[in-house]
């Protein structure tokens, strides 16, 4: 959401595990004079919840298949990882930004995504490495 002004005027779909964010996204767009973007939510899951994680994987797959995005920008976690991987299969350009929550080390998903992201970024300068992730500033 902090980067939303970058894609003003573009067709945007937000994806989250928090369904309540739909109202916030639409309200912010309306307040800024923009048409409301699309919003989808998927099951929240993590590595210790295998069945929920599988459900999330299929939900994300079908959303990417339906929307066929040109670009996927994600700040991480499992749904972002799945979206990036599926988007790449369908020809999308992909950007991974390891989130501000991972200040001490890269997230697990962030470590796994390195070979699939077209652009692999971190918001923490001390986590940047020559081979990636790269630091280009923070959106905190």
BAVOSE-782984 format. One record per residue (C-alpha): x, y, z; residue in one letter. Coordinates in Angstrom, 2 decimals. Each point is the difference from the previous one (the first is absolute). Example, Ala and Ser with C-alpha at 12.3 -4.5 7.8 and 13.67 -1.06 7.14 Angstrom:
+---------+---------+---------+------+
|       X |       Y |       Z | code |
+---------+---------+---------+------+
|   12.30 |   -4.50 |    7.80 |    a |
|    1.37 |    3.44 |   -0.66 |    s |
+---------+---------+---------+------+
REM end
This chain:
+---------+---------+---------+------+
|       X |       Y |       Z | code |
+---------+---------+---------+------+
|    0.00 |    0.00 |    0.00 |    x |
|    2.87 |    2.39 |    0.67 |    x |
|    1.09 |   -0.36 |   -3.61 |    x |
|   -3.48 |    0.42 |   -1.52 |    x |
|    0.65 |    3.40 |   -1.60 |    x |
|    2.51 |   -1.69 |   -2.33 |    x |
|   -2.79 |   -1.81 |   -1.79 |    x |
|   -2.60 |    2.78 |   -0.14 |    x |
|   -2.05 |   -0.38 |   -3.16 |    x |
|    0.91 |   -3.66 |   -0.49 |    x |
|   -2.24 |   -3.04 |    0.39 |    x |
|    0.94 |   -1.37 |    3.41 |    x |
|   -1.09 |   -3.00 |    2.01 |    x |
|    0.99 |   -0.30 |    3.64 |    x |
|    0.30 |   -3.42 |    1.61 |    x |
|    0.09 |   -0.54 |    3.75 |    x |
|   -0.79 |   -2.51 |    2.71 |    x |
|   -1.95 |    2.77 |    1.77 |    x |
|   -3.46 |    0.36 |   -1.60 |    x |
|   -0.69 |    3.15 |    2.05 |    x |
|    2.64 |    1.89 |   -1.96 |    x |
|   -2.37 |    0.19 |   -2.98 |    x |
|   -1.89 |    2.91 |    1.54 |    x |
|    3.24 |    1.81 |    0.88 |    x |
|    1.37 |   -0.41 |   -3.53 |    x |
|   -3.23 |    1.28 |   -1.58 |    x |
|   -0.30 |    2.92 |    2.44 |    x |
|    3.59 |    1.11 |   -0.61 |    x |
|   -0.51 |   -0.12 |   -3.76 |    x |
|   -3.23 |    1.98 |    0.23 |    x |
|    1.63 |    2.62 |    2.26 |    x |
|    2.80 |    0.40 |   -2.54 |    x |
|   -2.45 |    0.33 |   -2.90 |    x |
|    0.83 |   -3.36 |   -1.54 |    x |
|   -2.38 |   -2.76 |   -1.05 |    x |
|   -0.08 |   -2.84 |    2.52 |    x |
|    2.50 |   -2.76 |   -0.77 |    x |
|   -0.94 |   -3.66 |    0.01 |    x |
|    0.58 |   -1.86 |    3.24 |    x |
|    0.16 |   -3.71 |    0.76 |    x |
|    0.72 |   -1.84 |    3.22 |    x |
|    1.37 |   -3.48 |    0.46 |    x |
|    0.28 |   -2.40 |    2.90 |    x |
|    2.59 |    0.94 |    2.59 |    x |
|    2.53 |   -2.79 |    0.53 |    x |
|    3.60 |   -0.75 |    0.89 |    x |
|    2.41 |   -2.93 |   -0.19 |    x |
|   -1.44 |   -1.68 |    3.09 |    x |
|   -3.50 |   -0.07 |   -1.54 |    x |
|    0.49 |   -2.28 |   -3.01 |    x |
|   -3.66 |   -0.40 |   -1.02 |    x |
|   -0.69 |    3.73 |    0.26 |    x |
|    3.20 |    0.67 |   -1.93 |    x |
|   -1.15 |   -2.31 |   -2.80 |    x |
|   -3.36 |    1.77 |   -0.09 |    x |
|    1.80 |    3.35 |   -0.20 |    x |
|    2.20 |   -1.29 |   -2.84 |    x |
|   -3.06 |   -0.95 |   -2.08 |    x |
|   -1.80 |    3.27 |    0.78 |    x |
|    3.02 |    2.03 |   -1.10 |    x |
|    0.47 |   -2.13 |   -3.11 |    x |
|   -3.56 |    0.57 |   -1.16 |    x |
|    0.18 |    3.74 |    0.73 |    x |
|    3.19 |    0.35 |   -2.04 |    x |
|   -1.53 |   -2.13 |   -2.76 |    x |
|   -3.16 |    2.15 |   -0.05 |    x |
|    1.71 |    3.42 |    0.13 |    x |
|    3.12 |   -0.82 |   -2.07 |    x |
|    2.00 |    2.94 |    1.39 |    x |
|    2.78 |    1.63 |   -1.97 |    x |
|    1.91 |    0.80 |    3.20 |    x |
|   -0.09 |   -1.46 |    3.50 |    x |
|    1.44 |    2.01 |    2.87 |    x |
|   -0.01 |   -1.69 |    3.37 |    x |
|    1.31 |    0.72 |    3.46 |    x |
|    0.13 |   -3.61 |    0.86 |    x |
|   -1.33 |   -2.92 |    1.94 |    x |
|   -1.56 |   -3.10 |   -1.50 |    x |
|   -2.73 |    1.56 |   -2.16 |    x |
|    2.51 |    2.41 |   -1.53 |    x |
|    2.42 |   -2.84 |   -0.65 |    x |
|   -2.70 |   -2.05 |   -1.71 |    x |
|   -1.22 |    3.01 |   -2.03 |    x |
|    3.52 |    0.77 |   -1.15 |    x |
|    0.69 |   -3.60 |   -1.02 |    x |
|   -3.31 |   -0.41 |   -1.86 |    x |
|    0.25 |    3.44 |   -1.56 |    x |
|    3.44 |   -0.87 |   -1.32 |    x |
|   -1.47 |   -3.13 |   -1.65 |    x |
|   -2.52 |    2.21 |   -1.82 |    x |
|    2.62 |    2.51 |   -1.13 |    x |
|   -0.40 |    2.73 |    2.63 |    x |
|    2.92 |    2.16 |    1.08 |    x |
|    0.59 |   -0.56 |    3.71 |    x |
|    1.28 |    2.14 |    2.85 |    x |
|    0.58 |   -1.29 |    3.52 |    x |
|    0.50 |    2.53 |    2.79 |    x |
|    0.92 |   -1.67 |    3.26 |    x |
|   -2.25 |    1.76 |    2.43 |    x |
|    0.78 |    2.41 |    2.77 |    x |
|   -0.89 |   -2.75 |    2.51 |    x |
|    3.23 |   -1.84 |   -0.84 |    x |
|    2.57 |    2.43 |    1.34 |    x |
|    2.50 |   -2.50 |    1.40 |    x |
|    0.03 |   -2.63 |   -2.74 |    x |
|   -1.73 |   -0.79 |   -3.26 |    x |
|   -3.34 |   -1.73 |    0.24 |    x |
|   -0.18 |   -3.68 |   -0.86 |    x |
|   -2.05 |    0.83 |   -3.09 |    x |
|    2.50 |    2.73 |   -0.88 |    x |
|    2.84 |   -2.50 |    0.05 |    x |
|   -1.94 |   -2.46 |   -2.17 |    x |
|   -1.12 |    2.54 |   -2.60 |    x |
|    3.44 |    1.22 |   -1.09 |    x |
|    0.20 |   -2.10 |   -3.16 |    x |
|   -3.53 |    0.88 |   -1.15 |    x |
|   -0.27 |    3.76 |    0.51 |    x |
|    0.97 |    2.35 |   -2.81 |    x |
|    0.83 |    2.57 |    2.67 |    x |
|    0.82 |   -1.08 |    3.56 |    x |
|    0.07 |    2.78 |    2.57 |    x |
|    0.35 |    0.53 |    3.73 |    x |
|   -1.04 |    3.07 |    1.96 |    x |
|    2.99 |   -0.46 |    2.31 |    x |
|    3.37 |    1.16 |   -1.28 |    x |
|    1.98 |   -2.34 |    2.27 |    x |
|   -1.75 |   -3.05 |   -1.55 |    x |
|    0.95 |    0.91 |   -3.57 |    x |
|    2.59 |   -2.14 |   -1.77 |    x |
|    1.65 |    0.37 |   -3.42 |    x |
|   -1.89 |   -3.07 |   -1.27 |    x |
|   -3.25 |    1.25 |    1.59 |    x |
|   -2.14 |    1.05 |    1.54 |    x |
|    0.77 |    3.57 |   -1.00 |    x |
|   -0.67 |    3.12 |    2.03 |    x |
|   -1.51 |    2.96 |   -1.89 |    x |
|   -1.52 |    1.84 |    2.95 |    x |
|   -2.67 |   -0.72 |    2.55 |    x |
|   -3.76 |    0.56 |    0.06 |    x |
|   -0.54 |   -0.08 |    3.72 |    x |
+---------+---------+---------+------+
REM end
